[in-house]
Amino acid sequence: MSVSLSGDLFSRSTRDTAIDELHAATALYTQDPIVVQLLDQIAWPAGHGALLDTSCGDGAFLGRALERLLETHADVSDVELCARLEGWEIHFFAASEARTRLRRVLIDHGRDASSADALASQMIRCGDFLTEGPRRGQYQAVVGNPPYLRMLNVPEPLRGEYEHLLPEYARADLLHSFLDRCAAILARDGELAMVTADRWLFNESAARVREVVGQHFGLAGLTRLDADSAFYRPKLRRAGTPPRIHPVAVVLKSRTEVVQPIGRAPIYPDERRAGVEVAPAHVLSEIAEVRLAPWLGTPGIFLIDAAVSAQWPVGTTVPAIDTDDIQAGVLTSPRRRAIVTRPEEPPASDVLAHLDRELPRMCGRGRSAVRWMPPEPFHRFDLSQPSLLVPRIAKTLKPVRVPAGVLPVNHNLSIVRAGSMTLDELEALLNSQAANDWIAHRAARLENGYRSITTRLLRALPAFR
Ligand SMILES: C[S@@+](CC[C@H](N)C(=O)[O-])C[C@H]1O[C@@H](n2cnc3c(N)ncnc32)[C@H](O)[C@@H]1O
């Protein structure tokens, strides 16, 4: 008994070490603009089908997908949410990061913290997709960036498990195994949108994988990606350089609606006519600071009418603006003020007395560990320069000038501040037809012609010149 128990413990810990090594060797996370481009090429969340990310890392694809689902199906039930979005990740830490990301999206869309926790845990399975994941299924969409690693380099005991289970033709590289399984569980009218290393498209060792995938699916899009800008590495990575790969964005659809069939014959990405748009070289987040306006919790506590603070010492508040302060695209005179507090120093006595009186009304998710701090502190925020704000729900991009010293508040606004471009240039970019067309193709549609222009989407806006 004791021998087999210690044997179990031993084998469990070597498997954990192998998972750490596999994660370190395969974790190259996809940058948001590419995630957005790929999700734009599939019909999901239209219909009722499920979307799967087989190896979700920190949840880049799933976070974006969840936003789209919640923004187009505002009244989706918890049960339906779990049926429509599923992620797998073998590494515990990455899985917990993905859950945190989904939790944040759920809370931003009105779920309370405890149901967001429960939903995120159900949607993300921490496990080995190849050995524990679904082997049959009817997924409507499979998205992501599956691991690429030659099987020879997969650490034991995982390699032994894969060799035991996976068909021989799909065993040369983990990418082949994932593609083979994805094709098996995708509905015949389903869609696959993934970043992959390019070599499965032309290597002889993947000929049978191409043939199997090509039985029901063909190439609907193929774009060369730039390896230097397409990925980021997880924060907790182990030392070592990422593998040198040549990535492509691949979209597979039913054979009946494809640009090019797939079969044993090699496909050379650079010889093809472009199927989809090339990833932009520069995006807004590289040339400007784009952030979400802070949410200050229940109104009347940290966000107050100007009259409330009229007698308070100078500097205890700053003028604050929300969407209702914008009229016909122009900012009106701010009617509200935001209380400025710092965690290390209690505010002036009048301010503290106001907070102590009003804080019992604060909603659950607005409460902070330091009682005089708002849920999203902004005391480090530099208000010395003017900025632009972009309403989150709008028909087009509508940048509005905000003078220095004024704080935009509430997640309904994104704040854009100058970096390597001047504010005038940024304003011209946001007002350009190209930028508005780009947003119109990507922002989730709401009712009456409105769109959801998220901060994340703005960050990914190409810097059209
Ligand atoms: C290339 S990263 C991509 C992550 C994410 N989809 C993205 O695009 O940002 C691949 C991820 O697959 C995970 N992974 C590797 N083998 C796996 C397996 N057998 N089952 C589930 N996840 C796996 C790794 O831990 C890593 O986080």
PDBQT file of the ligand as one rigid body, heavy atoms in Angstrom, charges set to zero:
ROOT
HETATM    1  C1  LIG A 501       0.612  28.678 -28.136  1.00  0.00    +0.000 C 
HETATM    2  S1  LIG A 501      -0.123  28.847 -26.507  1.00  0.00    +0.000 S 
HETATM    3  C2  LIG A 501      -1.605  29.654 -26.967  1.00  0.00    +0.000 C 
HETATM    4  C3  LIG A 501      -2.473  30.110 -25.877  1.00  0.00    +0.000 C 
HETATM    5  C4  LIG A 501      -3.716  30.898 -26.306  1.00  0.00    +0.000 C 
HETATM    6  N1  LIG A 501      -4.624  30.086 -27.101  1.00  0.00    +0.000 N 
HETATM    7  C5  LIG A 501      -3.349  32.137 -27.096  1.00  0.00    +0.000 C 
HETATM    8  O1  LIG A 501      -3.476  32.106 -28.298  1.00  0.00    +0.000 OA
HETATM    9  O2  LIG A 501      -2.929  33.135 -26.499  1.00  0.00    +0.000 OA
HETATM   10  C6  LIG A 501      -0.522  27.164 -26.231  1.00  0.00    +0.000 C 
HETATM   11  C7  LIG A 501      -1.061  26.821 -24.838  1.00  0.00    +0.000 C 
HETATM   12  O3  LIG A 501      -1.425  25.436 -24.917  1.00  0.00    +0.000 OA
HETATM   13  C8  LIG A 501      -1.237  24.852 -23.646  1.00  0.00    +0.000 C 
HETATM   14  N2  LIG A 501      -1.153  23.390 -23.874  1.00  0.00    +0.000 N 
HETATM   15  C9  LIG A 501      -0.095  22.678 -24.316  1.00  0.00    +0.000 A 
HETATM   16  N3  LIG A 501      -0.424  21.381 -24.407  1.00  0.00    +0.000 NA
HETATM   17  C10 LIG A 501      -1.724  21.278 -24.019  1.00  0.00    +0.000 A 
HETATM   18  C11 LIG A 501      -2.634  20.181 -23.898  1.00  0.00    +0.000 A 
HETATM   19  N4  LIG A 501      -2.258  18.947 -24.188  1.00  0.00    +0.000 N 
HETATM   20  N5  LIG A 501      -3.889  20.436 -23.469  1.00  0.00    +0.000 NA
HETATM   21  C12 LIG A 501      -4.290  21.706 -23.165  1.00  0.00    +0.000 A 
HETATM   22  N6  LIG A 501      -3.459  22.770 -23.242  1.00  0.00    +0.000 NA
HETATM   23  C13 LIG A 501      -2.198  22.563 -23.682  1.00  0.00    +0.000 A 
HETATM   24  C14 LIG A 501       0.043  25.497 -23.162  1.00  0.00    +0.000 C 
HETATM   25  O4  LIG A 501       0.151  25.393 -21.758  1.00  0.00    +0.000 OA
HETATM   26  C15 LIG A 501      -0.103  26.927 -23.684  1.00  0.00    +0.000 C 
HETATM   27  O5  LIG A 501      -0.635  27.766 -22.692  1.00  0.00    +0.000 OA
ENDROOT
TORSDOF 0
